[in-house]
Amino acid sequence: MTQITFLDAAVAFEPWMEPTSAELDAIELEMPAILAAVDLLDAQITAMDRPPNELDTRRIRRARSRALIARRALSNRSATESTSGGAA
């Protein structure tokens, strides 16, 4: 078990601990993939309570497809941003 000191608790809310603009932009860029992954987990968790029926199977398949599409779009976007710098 991790023990938290008073200093750790006091420093945890310091202004310099806030995310930077670049970090917030990165989170915003990844948000569609994050939300799609959450939807997939939600569909899988719902199907765990009972034997999956046809509706559950379709819901999981669609959620998995949306998650893959969102990850692909994020991957393609970051690949084009890293290669669009041009040659020196």
Buried (B, 14 or more C-beta within 10 A) or exposed (E): EEEEEEEEEEEEEEEEEEEEEEEEEEEEEBEBBEEBBEBBEEBBEBBEEEEBEEEBEEBBEEBBEBBEEBBEEBEEEEEEEEEEEEEE
